[in-house]
Amino acid sequence: MFPEQVSAGFGRRLAALSIDWFASLGVAVLLFQQFAYGSPESMIATVIIFYFEIVLFTFLIAASFGQKLLKLQVVSINGGRLALWRIVVRTFLIILVIPALVLDSQGRGLHDRIVGSQVVRVN
């Protein structure tokens, strides 16, 4: 039922994150046209959309929009689905940026280590 546990590389995870960010930016520009692009309000709207996009998609399909496009999944280190509270905490830590940049010897970010998750490649 769950994918073979092949850890995803940093480049692929970064590409997925970029896809998620630009998709969220596009949605924010479309939904909040009253905010000038690049304004603090526009950036806050983008971050909120980014947060909820990742939480919702990861909860429903075990991958954000960008991760799904690049054939990645977020799973528990035990191989099962990640609990909602873990997804919420993990996504918050991604928004803080630094935890996602601190990697262990297995290439997992601090945000994944804290909640017991890993990003794996799927076919």
C-alpha positions in Angstrom: 0.0 0.0 0.0 2.8 2.4 0.8 5.7 3.3 -1.6 9.1 1.7 -1.4 11.1 3.9 1.1 13.5 5.6 -1.3 14.5 8.9 0.2 14.0 11.9 -2.1 17.0 14.0 -3.0 17.4 17.6 -1.8 17.1 19.0 -5.4 13.8 17.3 -6.1 12.4 18.4 -2.7 13.5 22.0 -3.4 11.9 21.9 -6.8 8.6 20.7 -5.3 8.8 23.4 -2.7 9.3 26.0 -5.5 6.3 24.7 -7.4 4.2 25.0 -4.3 5.4 28.5 -3.6 4.8 29.8 -7.1 1.4 28.1 -7.3 0.5 29.8 -4.0 1.8 33.1 -5.3 -0.4 32.8 -8.4 -3.5 32.0 -6.3 -2.8 34.9 -4.0 -2.4 37.3 -7.0 -5.7 36.1 -8.4 -7.7 36.1 -5.2 -6.3 39.2 -3.6 -6.1 41.7 -6.5 -6.6 44.5 -4.1 -3.1 43.9 -2.7 -0.2 45.2 -4.8 2.1 42.5 -5.9 5.1 42.4 -3.5 3.3 44.3 -0.7 3.4 43.0 2.8 -0.3 42.0 2.5 0.3 40.1 -0.7 3.2 38.2 0.9 1.1 37.4 4.0 -1.7 36.1 1.7 0.8 34.0 -0.2 2.3 32.4 3.0 -1.2 31.6 4.3 -2.2 30.0 1.0 1.1 28.1 0.9 0.6 26.8 4.4 -2.9 25.6 3.9 -2.1 24.1 0.4 0.6 22.0 1.9 -1.4 20.9 5.0 -4.5 20.1 3.0 -2.8 18.2 0.1 -0.4 16.4 2.4 -3.3 15.3 4.6 -5.5 14.2 1.7 -3.0 12.7 -0.7 0.3 12.5 1.3 2.0 15.1 -0.9 1.7 18.8 -1.6 0.9 19.9 -5.2 4.5 20.2 -6.1 5.5 16.9 -4.5 2.7 15.1 -6.4 3.9 16.5 -9.7 7.5 15.4 -8.9 6.3 11.9 -7.6 7.2 12.5 -4.0 5.2 11.6 -0.8 5.5 12.5 2.8 5.3 9.4 5.1 6.0 8.5 8.6 9.4 7.1 9.2 7.5 3.8 9.9 6.1 3.9 6.4 2.5 4.9 7.2 0.5 8.0 6.8 1.4 11.1 8.7 -1.1 12.3 11.4 -2.7 15.7 10.8 -1.0 17.3 13.8 2.4 16.2 12.5 1.5 17.7 9.1 0.5 21.0 10.7 3.7 21.2 12.8 5.9 20.1 9.8 4.4 22.7 7.5 4.9 25.5 10.2 8.5 24.5 10.5 8.9 24.7 6.7 7.6 28.3 6.8 10.3 29.1 9.4 12.8 28.0 6.7 15.8 27.2 8.9 14.5 23.8 10.2 14.1 22.8 6.5 17.7 23.7 5.8 19.3 21.8 8.7 19.9 18.3 7.3 21.0 15.1 9.0 23.3 12.5 7.5 20.3 10.9 5.8 19.3 14.1 4.1 16.2 14.6 6.2 15.5 18.2 7.3 15.0 19.1 11.0 11.3 19.6 10.3 11.0 16.0 9.2 13.1 14.7 12.1 11.0 16.6 14.7 7.7 15.1 13.5 9.0 11.7 12.5 8.5 12.0 8.7 10.4 11.5 5.5 9.9 12.5 1.9 10.2 9.5 -0.4 10.1 9.0 -4.2 7.2 7.0 -5.6 6.5 5.6 -9.1 
